């Protein structure tokens, strides 16, 4: 049977450094430059037969001094090597998922400083959270497509009126894909009496990703988060959290500034 | 044989580890798509394909025709190969339900299982064979207390285009002459 030189790799008689096919010497140097052949094959200068570099570098001499050997078939591979490779792949998958989870937005903790941000309001002005320093802030993430958010809005309108004199400021952040005009129309229809800002993903990420709406953060006068409510809860629960925020003391100017450092 | 045994062990191990990591990673998808068996569609004819979806228990999504302009409708968008025409997409009627967050207003929603039918119409010039249709279902899900940002769910199904059935045969004209 004819042997295809392309399909097989010939072993090299390393003890003699000769081509097993034609007997011509195979010497390291000008005729053998492993770096020159990325595929790891050297070609005999006399007959043109290919030989593997690994055979030259560390292969054992063949008993027959140059018989053509087929490469080891896949079925003859060590099964344990396959197991090891698969285990490594499984470990990479497992840790990859965990790393991905770790890179998710950090959870916002109660009593931690509220991340500051600058967003555009519906009237086109830029507004910073730190503009409300010294006030208790109810920061409400919502969207026009969110039914439960719509239920809360009349409560917020009432609570804003009720506690404004005591220093409450409700701020809405619309996490919508809708246009500013649509958001403004919705807010107008609802009769919103507090500023509504156009949300950005980065701001949501700073507040733990805001995976579901509505989500409200209650920020004390010192710029620290005192409570958080996810999803629709009762008005009384919201009111209790507002009271918690109002009962905080404003921080001195230095610490308040530190707590409300803008996000980098 | 040994290799086969190891292969199955390794595959199981990888699946187990990956699965456990996935299970720990956040909320499960709220809508799933049931695989569709290959649909045989004759050329030059319209064939209806039913796409079955399931909304996870406790969730609902808006129907294709929600009652408020601000709600996001469920919408299927298909990308089709050339020469295969997509007929009208038929959405089921939603259920009018009252939710705790919307006691005065009924919402038109899908919950549980629902089916969207797609008409597939291969043109006469289409080469018979299998074609894969891809698309996405866009939906926005809520439960009783919160809503989740809009999501898209990949949808695909396979259509086997076959030659159109032969038309009705006409009897050849009879010769008026009788040959003896």
Boltz contact constraints between the chains, C-beta under 6 A:
constraints:
  - contact:
      token1: [A, 79]
      token2: [B, 2]
      max_distance: 6.0
  - contact:
      token1: [A, 79]
      token2: [B, 3]
      max_distance: 6.0
  - contact:
      token1: [A, 79]
      token2: [B, 6]
      max_distance: 6.0
  - contact:
      token1: [A, 83]
      token2: [B, 6]
      max_distance: 6.0
  - contact:
      token1: [A, 83]
      token2: [B, 10]
      max_distance: 6.0
  - contact:
      token1: [A, 86]
      token2: [B, 10]
      max_distance: 6.0
  - contact:
      token1: [A, 90]
      token2: [B, 13]
      max_distance: 6.0
  - contact:
      token1: [A, 90]
      token2: [B, 14]
      max_distance: 6.0
  - contact:
      token1: [A, 90]
      token2: [B, 17]
      max_distance: 6.0
  - contact:
      token1: [A, 93]
      token2: [B, 18]
      max_distance: 6.0
  - contact:
      token1: [A, 94]
      token2: [B, 17]
      max_distance: 6.0
  - contact:
      token1: [A, 94]
      token2: [B, 21]
      max_distance: 6.0
  - contact:
      token1: [A, 97]
      token2: [B, 21]
      max_distance: 6.0
  - contact:
      token1: [A, 97]
      token2: [B, 25]
      max_distance: 6.0
  - contact:
      token1: [A, 101]
      token2: [B, 25]
      max_distance: 6.0
  - contact:
      token1: [A, 144]
      token2: [B, 70]
      max_distance: 6.0
  - contact:
      token1: [A, 145]
      token2: [B, 70]
      max_distance: 6.0
  - contact:
      token1: [A, 145]
      token2: [B, 71]
      max_distance: 6.0
  - contact:
      token1: [A, 145]
      token2: [B, 72]
      max_distance: 6.0
  - contact:
      token1: [A, 145]
      token2: [B, 140]
      max_distance: 6.0
  - contact:
      token1: [A, 146]
      token2: [B, 147]
      max_distance: 6.0
  - contact:
      token1: [A, 147]
      token2: [B, 101]
      max_distance: 6.0
  - contact:
      token1: [A, 147]
      token2: [B, 102]
      max_distance: 6.0
  - contact:
      token1: [A, 148]
      token2: [B, 101]
      max_distance: 6.0
  - contact:
      token1: [A, 148]
      token2: [B, 145]
      max_distance: 6.0
  - contact:
      token1: [A, 148]
      token2: [B, 146]
      max_distance: 6.0
  - contact:
      token1: [A, 151]
      token2: [B, 101]
      max_distance: 6.0
  - contact:
      token1: [A, 186]
      token2: [B, 70]
      max_distance: 6.0
  - contact:
      token1: [A, 212]
      token2: [B, 146]
      max_distance: 6.0
  - contact:
      token1: [A, 212]
      token2: [B, 148]
      max_distance: 6.0
  - contact:
      token1: [A, 213]
      token2: [B, 147]
      max_distance: 6.0
  - contact:
      token1: [A, 231]
      token2: [B, 145]
      max_distance: 6.0
  - contact:
      token1: [A, 231]
      token2: [B, 146]
      max_distance: 6.0
  - contact:
      token1: [A, 232]
      token2: [B, 101]
      max_distance: 6.0
  - contact:
      token1: [A, 232]
      token2: [B, 145]
      max_distance: 6.0
